[in-house]
C-alpha cells in the first residue's frame, strides 16, 4: 500500500514526490484521480460504507462543507488541499492529510489536541508516526466518545425471535423442533417468542468491538481510561450474555445495514465506527475495489468546536444552525422578512454574548479578512447592538499581534486575533503544556 502525506490548505506540485519512501505507481495516480475533485456530498454511505466524515451532518455548518472537495488535482499531477484533514484511501492508495501545523517529522500535535478536546478523549500521550496504522488508532480513540453518546440514550433493544423448550408455553409452538426434541413426550414444549431484548445484533457488534480492542496492547487502555467508559463497557458486557467470538463475521454481516431509530439516534454513528474497526484489515488491504474508506474532519468545523471548549467558560453562546437553536432574528417583524426574501431569517454567529460577537476562521487571515466575512460580522454586530466583534484564527508565527480597528457610524471595534499554535514541542506532552500556557 502506498501513502501520500500532505497538509491542509496547501498546493503541491508533482504529488509523486510526496509519497512516503517515493513509493508511487501509475495505479496510485489513477486512484488519486478517482478521489480528486469529488464533492463530499457525493460520497454517499451506500457507495462508501467505510468512510466517516465529521461533522456527521454536513449541513450543520455555515461553510458549505458538503460542497468541498477532499483534494483537487490537475493534468500535471498537482494537488491542492482544502480545509479537510484526516485519512482517506481507495484500493491500494492512502492519503494522510495533516493539519498545516504538523511538524516536518509528521507529528500532528495540533490536530490530535483539537480532537482530544472536541471528542473528550482522555489521552496523556499519543504516539505519532507516518505508518498506515494511524487511521485505525484514530477510530479506536473515537470509540469511547460514541459509546458514551449512544448509551446515554439507554442500552439498545429490539424485538428478537427467541426459541424455548420448556413447560411454560407463551408463544407459537414450533412443531418441527418439538418433534425433534420432545418425542417421546417429556413434559416440555418447543415454542418461539418475540421479545424485547438487549442482546441483539447491534449490542453484539459493540461487544465484539470491545473484545477486539482488548487484543490491541497499545490501545486497550482506552476502554478503562475513565469511569464513564468503564461503566459503558460493563453495561454492554451485561447486555450480551450470548457473546461468542467465533460469530464475529456473522454479526458484522448482520450489521451492514445501518439502523435508523428515532429513540436510539446516536447508535447509528457508533454502529458505523464499530464496523470500521472490525473490518479494518479488509479495508486496509484494498479488498473492496474502488470503495473509498477513511476518517475525515472538516478543519473549519473542528476549529469552531475546539474554540467552544474554551469560550463556553466565558459565557459565550454557540448557536446551532441545523438545530435552529440559539441565534437571533434579523428583523423585528417577521412580515418585514417576508417582504424582502420570503425567508424567516435568523442569524447564527459562531459565538456571541453581551456586547461581543466572534467569528471562528480556520483559514489563513495573515493577509487580511475577506469582504464577505467582514460584511457578515458587521451584520451580526449591528443586529445585536454590540460594539465588539472579532475573528479568531490559528497561526504559526508568535510575532503576529492582534489588531483592532474602529468602524464608522456606531463606532464599534473589530479585532483580528491570532491563536498561536506552538511549533517547538518535541512531544505531545510538551505541546499540551505550551498551548495551555
N, C-alpha and C positions, 0 to 999 in steps of 0.2 A: 504494500500500500504506500502511495506517495503522499507527502504532506507539504502543502503550501502554507507559509506563515506570513501574514500581513497584519497591518493595523488599520483601525477605522479612520475615516475622513482623510484619505491619502490616495495619491495616484502612484501607480507602479509601472515603470517601463520594463518591458520584456519580463513577464511574470516567471519565465523558466528559471531565472537566476535566483528566485526567492523560494524555491523548493528546498527542503532540508536535504542535505547531502547531494545537492544538484541532481536529485533523482526525479527527472521529469521526462515523460514519454509523450509521443503524439496522442496516445489514448488519454492521457491526463488533460491535454489541451482540449480534446473533444468533450471530455467530461465537464470541464470548466464552462464550455460554451452552452452546455445543457442547463447550467445554473444561472449564467450571466444574463443580465437584463430581463430577468423574470421577476415580476412584481410579487411581493409576499402574499398578497390576497389570492394569487393564482396557484399557490402551493396548498391545495386542499388536503385535508386529513385523509379523505378517501383514497387519494392517489399516493400520499406520502404519510402513512400512519406512524412512521418513526421520527417525525420532525416535531419538536416542541418550540414554540415561539412565545416570547414574553414581551409585552403584556399578552395575557390569554385572549382578551377581547381587543382586536385590532382597531376598533372604533372608539375606544375609551379615551384616546389621547388626541389632542388637537393638532399634532404634527403629521397627520395623514400617514401613519406607519404602513398601512396596507398598500399604499402606492409606492413604497420604497423598493428599490432593487437591492438584493443582497450584495451583489457586485455588478459592475458594468465592465464590458470587455470589447475592445475594437479589433479590427482585422490585423493589427500589428501585435496582437497579444499583450496589449497594455491594459492594465486593470485599474479600476477606480473603486474605492470602498466608501460607503456612506456611514451612517450612524450605527449600523448593525454590527454587533460583536458576538462572539461565541464560536461554535464548531458546526460545520456542515460538510457533508460528504455525499458523494454519488459514485457507485461502483467502487473502484479501487483508488479513488482520489478524495482526499480530505483537505479542507481549508480551515485553518486556525486563524480567526480574526480577533486579534488582541486589541485592547484599548490603545490609543496613541500615547498613553503614559507608561506603557510597558518598557522594561529595561532591555538593553541590547542582548542580554543573555536569555530573553524570553520570559522572565519573571514579571507577571502582570499583577502586581500587588494591588493597584487601584481598582481594577475590575473585581478582584476577589473581595476587596474590602467593601465595595458597594453591595455586592451580592450578599455578603455576610450581614450587613446592616438591614437591607431590604427584606431578606428572607429569614432574618433572625437565626442565622446559622451560628451556633456557639463553637467556634474553632479557635484554638490558641496558636496553631501553626498550620500552614498549608504548604505542601511540597510543590515546587514548580519545576516543570520540565517541558521539553518540546516533543515528548513522545506521544504516541497515538492513544494512550490511555486517559488523557486529560478529560475527554468527553464523558467517559464512564465515571470518573471521580466527580465531575460536575453533577451528574444525575444522582449519585448517592448523597452528595451534600444537600441536594434539594429535597430528597425523600422525606426527612422528618418534618419539614415545613408543610408539605402537602398531606402528610399523615395526620398531623395535628388539626389542620383545616377541616379535613374530612370527618375525623372522629368528634369534632366539636358539634357536628350535626347528628351524632349518635352512630352506633355500630350499624352498618348497612344490613338490612334484612329484606328478604323476598320470599315469595311462596316457592317451596320446594316439594317435589314429589318424593315422599319417603315410604319405604317398604317395611312392613312389620309382619311378624309371625308369632302371635301370642293369642291369649284367650280374651283380650279386651278389644273386640272389633269396633272400630269407629271410622271406617271408611269403606271404600268399594273393595269387594272380595276379588283377589287375583286367583282365578281358578287354576291357571297353569302352575303357578307356584304352590298353590295349596295341594294339588295332586302330587307334585314333585316331592314336597317336604312332609306332608301330613297324612300320607296313606301308608300303613293303616292309621286311623284317626287316633291322635294322642291328646286331644283337647285344645290344640292350637288351630288358629285360622290365619291364612296368609291374606293380607289386605294392604291397600295403598291409601295414603292420606296426603292431601296438600296442606302444608303447614308453613306458617311464617317462621323463617329460620335465619339466624345469624351465620350459620355455617353454610355458605353458598359459594359459587364460583368466584365472586369478587373478593370476599374476605379471604378465600383460599389463595387468590392471586397475591394479595397483600402479605399473607403469611409466607408464601413461597419466596417473595422478595426479601422479607426479613431474614429468613433462613439462609438465603443466598448471600446477603450482605455479611452475615456472621462468618462466612467462609473466607472473607477477604480480610486478611490480618491488618492491613494498613487503613481499613475503612470501617471495621466492625465497631469501633469506639463510638461512631455516630449514633448508634442505637441506644446508648446509655449516657449520652453526653449531658442530658439534663433530665430532671424529674418528670416533666410532662411527656417527653419522648418515651421514657421507660414505662410510664403508665399506659401510653397508647399501645406500645408493643405488647404489654401484658393483656390488654383488652382483646387484641387480635388473637393472641395465643389461646385465651379462654373461649373465644367465639369459634375456633376452628379445631375441635377435638378430632375430626376425621382426617387431619393433615397427613399426607403421605408423599414423601419426597419423590417417589417413583412416578407420581401422577403429574409432574410439573408440565410436561409438554401438553398433556390433556387439558390442564387448567388454562394454560396460555391460549390454546386454540378456542376454548370456550369464552375467552375474553376479547377476542379480536374485534368484536362489535362493541363500541363504547356505549355505556349506559347513559341515559338522559332522563334523570328523575328530578322533578321539581323540589322534592324534600331533601334529596341527597346530591345536590348540585355539585358540591366540592369533590365528590368521588370521581368525577369524570377525569379531572387532571391527575388525580392520584393513580387511577387505573392506567392512564397513558404512560406515566413515568415508570410505573411498575413493569409494564410491557417492555419499555426501552431497556431497563436494567436487565431483565431476564433474557431478552433477545439480543443482548449486545454483541455476543460472539457472531451470531448470524448476520447482524447488520455490519459489523466491523469488517468482515471478510467479503463483503460485496456479494452475498448470495442472492440478494434481491436486485435484479438488474434494473438500472435506470430509476431506482427509487431514492429519493432524497431523504437523508437522515441527519439528525443533529439536534443541537440546542442553540437557539439564537436569542439575543437580548437587544431590544432597541435602546441605544445609548441615551436618547432624549428622555424616554420613559424611566429608565433606570436611574439617571441623574436626578430627575424630578422626585422620584420616590425616595432616593437617598437623602436629598435635602430635607424632605419632610420628616425624616427620622431625627433631624436636628432642630428644624424650625417649629415643630409641634410643641416643644418645650417652652417656646417663647410666645405661645398663644396664637400662632398663625393657623388659619383655616386652609384646607386643601380641597377645593371643590372637585366634584366628580361629574364630568360632562355626561358620560354614558348613563350614570345612575340618576341624572337630573337632581343631584343633591348638592347643596351649597350654591355658590354663585349668587348673582343678583340681576334684577331686570334692568334693561337699558332705558325703558320708558316708564313713566309713572302710570300711564293709562294704556291698557292692552289694546284699546281701539287705535291708538296712535301707531302702534306697531303694525296693525292690520292695514292701515292706510299706506304704510311705507313699503313693506315687503311680505305681508301676509305670513309672518313667522313670529310666534310668541318668543321673542328673543330674550335669552338670558346670557349673561357674561360669566365666563369661568376662568378667571386668572389662575395662575399656578398656585399662588399663595397670597392671602391678604388678611389684615386685621385692621383695627382702628388706625386710620391715617397712614397706612403703609400697604403697598402692593408690590409683589415680587414676581418677576418672570424668570424661570429657570432656563438656561440655554446651555446645551452640551456642546454646541458647535463653537468654533473659534470666534472670539469677539475682540481679539487683539487689534484688528484693523478697523473696528467700529461696528455700530449696530445698524442692521438693515432698516430700510424705510418702513416696511410693513410691520416689523417688530416694534419700531418706535411709535408708529401710529396706534398700534394695539395697546401699548402700555399707557399712552396718554389718554385713550378712551377709558380704560379701567380707572385711572386716577380721577378723571372728570366725573364719571358716574358715581364714584364713591366719595367724592369731595375730599380726596386725600391730597396731601401736599408732598408725599414722599413715594417715589417709585424706584425700583432697582432691577438690574439684571445681574444674575449671579452665574458665572461660568467657570469651569476648571481650567487651570493653566499650569505650565511647567516653570515659568520664569518668576522667581521670587521677587525680582526687582520691579515688576509691574505693579503700580499702585492703583487704588480705586480712584475713580474720577467722579465729580459731581457737577451737574450743570443745572442752571435755573431756567425754567420756562417763562415765556412772556404770558400775559393775560393773568391767570390766577397765581402765577409765580411759584408753582410747585418745583420740586427738585427731582431730577433723575440721576441715579448713580449707576455706574458700571463697576461691579465688584468682582475681582478675580478671586478664585478659591485655589490657593496654592496646593499642588499635588507634589509631595516630596519625591525627589529623584535620586537621592544619595543613599537610600536604605540598602543594606546588604542582606536583609532577611525580612520576612513578613512581620515578625515581632517588632523589629526596629521601625518598619514603615508605620505600623499602628501607633507606636509611641510618638513618632514625628508628626503624623497627621492629627493626632489628638491634641497636640500642643500648639 
